[in-house]
Amino acid sequence: MSNFCRYTPSTASKQIARFPANYPAEIVSAKGAYIKDKEGRKYLDFCCALGPIILGYRFDEVDNAVIKAIRDEGTVFTLSHPKERALANILCEMIPCAEMVRFAQNGKDVTEAAIRLARHITSNELILSFSYHGCSDVFMACTKADKGVPQCLKLTITDFDYNDIKTVNQLFEKHKVAGVILEPHTIRRPRENFLSELRALCDFYGALLIFDEVVSFPRYPQFSAQAYFGVTPDLCCVSKGMANGYPISALVGKKKYMEWLRDNGVFFSTTFGGNLVGVSAAIATLNFIKEHNVPEYLWELGAALKVEANDKMRFNGLKCRQFMKCEDDVRQKIWQEMIKQDVFFHVPIFFNYSMTIEEMIETGRKLDQTIASLDTTEIQGHTISEVFKKV
């Protein structure tokens, strides 16, 4: 029998080729802040499953709520379950723009629904986009990963650089724009007034402003980036951390727009969108986050790591979601050494509630030692220390 591989990871960011050669190929279990490979070795995980793990792996309060729902109620039904309304109410309390809610499974589901809604409401087609919003054809059309994507879709979406309000303004002047979709914050902080200027442009030209908070919610003080930066979009997409690893997403927004998703409006439907596994997990996760002020603790963790390594390494991003500020080949060298010390890094660096301040301090110490040990290693003609001084 042929010995070819019958499987490749379903998520692009989990492809082993994206990691250094000495990283484990698979993870067999996880608990709290740690993941374990098939050899039984544990690693402090700063990847957090690409962002969904906000409280910790196998977090009892969340898992118990899911187990109870499966045992006592079920998973999917012929009609909606009351917990869907309960979760919708929680989201409307936590997210400024949320007046109505529609559930789905993945971030891609709701970002795609958001731009469909914008196109119908404005009767325009062009979407202005910054950052990654899932692998649907329309978003892939403006990227280099456009193989198999109909070329005609390139006329319906264009990307822009973050903080470049001048270019966005020119696009509005030249085209009829349906909406602007962006992550309100990724690596760089928004330039002063950038988000409010986007809001003003959308208002002036009658386009919808859509925030992709699939990653950011509920990691920020006041839970959402829109509350943190004080700019309210028309629609918002959330997923990942809202259910601590269980699959669910939601499109939330202003009632005058969201009500178009009712019958005879804009069609958006998923079989598993309101499944009780994801809904129960999200209710338990968000209630715990509110009761224990989890975002504040995540930022404390980020600050502890940042302070300990700051003399030799710089980080971009906010404290709850950081990026090593260096070239890819330098970053890979650091990862290679840190995995030997049982620390699992990826892009970006996430934190979860099961981590401790002491672990951040220890990780900072390991980073300092790692960079010192690589100090004379040359990358493209520069030592690692010289690379960090340049950035």
N, C-alpha and C positions, 0 to 999 in steps of 0.2 A: 504493500500500500504506500502511496505517495506520502511523504512527510511534510507536505506544505502546511503553512499556518492557515487555520480556518477562521481566525478571528483577529480583528484589530480594534483597539479601543474606540468606542462610539463617540467619545469627545476628543476633538482635535488636540486640545491642550494636554491630554493624558497620553499622547503618543510618546513612547520611550525615547524616540529620536530627539525630542525636545529637551532631554535631560542629559547631564554628563554621564559618561560610560559607567561610573562606579555607583550610580543610583540603583536602587532595587527596581526590578522590572514590574513587580506586582505588589499590592498590599492585601494582606489576608484578613486583617481586623484592625479595629481602632477603638480607643476609649479615652474620653476626656480630651486632653491636648495631644495625645500620642497616637501614631500609627505603627503597625507592626508588619514586617515582611515575612516571607515564608520560612526564613531561617530563624524567626523568633526575635529578631532585633527590633528595638523600638526607637522611634525618632520623634522629637518634638516638631510638630507639623505646622509650619507657617504658611502652608498653602490652603489649609482648611477646606479641602475638596473643591478648590477653585472659588471659594467664597461662601457656600451655603452653611458651613458649620460655624455658627456664631456663638453658641453656648458651650459646645463641646460634643465630641462623638458619643453616641449612646447616652444621651443626657436623660436621666431618669424621668423628670417631670414631663418631657415631651414624649418619650417612648411609651410611658405608662398611659398617657392620654390616647395614643394611637392604638395600643393593645386593647384598651377598654372599649374604644369605638368599634374596632373590628369584632370583638367578642360580643358586645351587647347590642350593637346597632347595625353594622354592616359597612359596606364600602361605597357602592353606587346604587341609585334607586331610580325608579321610573319618574319621580318628581323630585323637586329640590328638598333638601333637609333643612330644618330650622337652624342648624349650626352655620349654614352658609350665610344666613342673615346676620347671625351673631358676629361672624368674622367680618362681614362687610361693615358693620357698625364700628368694630375696633379700628379698621383701616380708615374710616371716615373721621374718627377721633384723632388718629395719629398723623394724617397727611393733609396739609392745608387745602389742596385742590380737590380732595375727594368728597364728592357729594353722591356719587353712584359708583357701583363696583360690578365688574364682570370677571369671573374666574376662568383660568386655563391651567396648563401644565408647565410650560416652558416660557422663558423670557421672550423667545422668538415669537411665540403665539401672540403675545400682547403688544409687542412693538409693531408687528405687522398689522394687527387690528387697529392700532392707533393711527397709522398713516392712512389706512383705508378710510377710517372715519374722517380724517382731515380732508382727504380728497373729495369725499361726498359733500361735506359741509361747505367747502369753499368752491366747488365745481372746478378746481384746478388740479393739476397732476404732479407738478414738480415738488419734490421733497428735498430740503437742505439737511444734510446729515453730518454729524461729527461723532466719531468713535464707532465701536462695534455694537450692533444691535441684533445679532443672531444671523443664522445662515440662510435665511429665505432669499429667493432669487433677487428680489428688489434691492435688498441691502448689499448683496454680493456684486451687483451690477456696477457699483462705483469703487470696487476694490480690484486688486490684482488676482484674487481668487475667484475669477469670473468664468472659469471653464464650465460649459454646459448651461450657462445663463443666457437667455434670449437677449441679443444685442439691442433690441428695441427698448429694453428696460433702462438702458443707459440714458435715455432721454427723459426718464421720469425721476431721476435722483442725481444729486451732485453733492460732493463732500466739500467741507470748508475747514480751515485751520482754526483751532481753538484760540479764542481771544482776538480773532481777526474780524472785528465788527465792520471794518471798511469793506472787505470782500463780501460779507453777508449783505450789506447795504446795496452794493453794486448788483448782486444777484436779484435782490428784490426789485431794483429799478429796471432790470433788463427782462425779468421773467414774471409770470404769474405763479406765485408760490402757494402751495397748499398748506405746508407746515414746515417747522424746523424741529428736528429731533436731535437731542444730544445728551450725553452724560454731563450733568452740571459741573462735575469735577472728576478728573482722573489724576494724571501725573502733575499737571500744573494747576496752580490756583487760578481762579478767574480774575482777570484784570479788573481793576476798580470799575464798577458800573457795567461790565460786559454783559452779565446776565440780565440786568435791568434794561440795558439797551436792546438786547434781543427781544425782551418782552415788549418794549415800545415799538420796535419795528413790526412785530407780528400784529400788534394792535392797529397800527397805522395802515398796514396793507391787508388786514383781514385774514391773516394766516393763523394757524394754531401753533402754539408753543407746546412741545412735548418733551418732558423730562424722562430719560431712561434711568430709573433708579433701581434697576434690577440688582445691581451690586451695592449701591450706597444705602438703601433702606434695609433695616433700621439701625445703621451703625453710627449715625450722627447725633450730636446733641439735639434734642427735640425730634429725634428719630429720622428725619428726612433731610436731604440736602436742600430742598426748597425752603424748609423752615430755617435751616442754618444760614443760608445766604439771603433769605428774605425776599425771594422772587417766586411767585406762584404761577405755575404753568396751567395750561388748559387741560392737559391729560398727563398721566404719569403711569409708568410701567414698573411693577415691582415683582420680585421673585426671590431667589437664592436664600438670603438670611432670614426671611420671614417665617420659615418653617424648619430651620435647623437641619436641613438635609433631606427633608421629605419633598416630593415634587408637587409644586403648586406655583402659580403666578396669578397676577391680577392686573387688569387695566382699571384705573380709577380716574375720575375727572369730574369736571363741572356738569351738572345735571342737564343743562341746555344742549350739551354735546353728547353725553353718554346716553340720553334717552333715544337717540337715533339707533341704538343697538337693540331696541325693542322690536317686536314683530313688525314686518313690512318696512323696516328701516335698513340699516347696513347689516349685512349678514355676517355673523361671527358665532360659531358654534363648535363646541368640543364635547366628546362623550365623557371624558374624565375630568373636566374642568372643576366640578364641584365635588370631587370624590372626598369621602369622609376621612380618608387617611391624611391627605394633605391639609384639609380644612381643620381637622382636630389638632394636627401638629402645629399649624400656624396659630391657632387660638392659644394653645399652651405656650408656644414660643413667645408670642407677642405679649401675653399677660406677664410672663416671667420677666421679659425685658423691661416692661413698664414698672413692675413692682420692685425690681432690683437695680434700676438705673444702669443697665448693662452698657449703653454707649459711653457713659462717663468712665467706666472701668476699662473698656477697650482703649480709650484714648490715654488712660494712665499707663497701660501696658506699652502702647506705642511710644509714649514719652520716655519710659524707662529704657527701652531698647535704643532709642534715638540718642539719649544723653550718654549712655555708656560707650557707644561706638562713634560719637560725633567728632572726636578729635581726628580720626583718620578716614572716616567714611561719611558721606553725605547721603541723605535720603530725600527724595521728592515725594509729593503726595501729602495727605493729611495723616494724622497720627494713627487713625484706625485702618489705613490702607496705604502702605508705603512701597516705594520703589528704590532699589539701589541705584544711585546716580553714578553710573559708569558704563563703559562699553560692554557689549554682550560677551566678548571673549574674556574680559576681566571678571565679569560676574560669574561666568562659568568656572573660572579658576577658583573663585571664592567658594562657590557651591561644592566643588569637588573636595575641598578641604573640610568644609563644614559638615558634610554628610559623614565623614570619617569620625566626627565628634557627635554623631547622632542628632544633628540638626538638619531638618528638611526645608530648604528654601526653594521658592519658585517665584515667578512674576505674576502678580504683585505679592507683597508680604501682608498676610492677614493675621488677625488676632482673634481668639475666642475666650469666652468667660471662664473656661477651665484652666487657662494659663495663669501663672503667678508672676508677681513682680520679681521675685527671686529668680525665676527662670529667665526673665528678660535681662536681668543684670548679668547672669551667668552667660547667656548668649552673647551679650555685648562684650564680655571679657573674651569669649572664644573668638569673636570677630576681630577684636584688637590683636590677639595673638596670631590669628590666621593671616591678617594683612601684614603684620610684622614679619612673619615667616616667609611671605611671598615678596617682601619688600624689594629684593633685587631681581625678581623675575621680570623679564622683559616681555612686553606686549606691544608689538608694532614699534619697536625701538624705544619704548619708554618703560621705566619701572612702574610697578603698581602704585607706589606712593606718588610718582610724578603724574600718573593718570588722574588720581584723586585730587591733586592740586590744580589740575587743569579744569575740572568740571565745576 
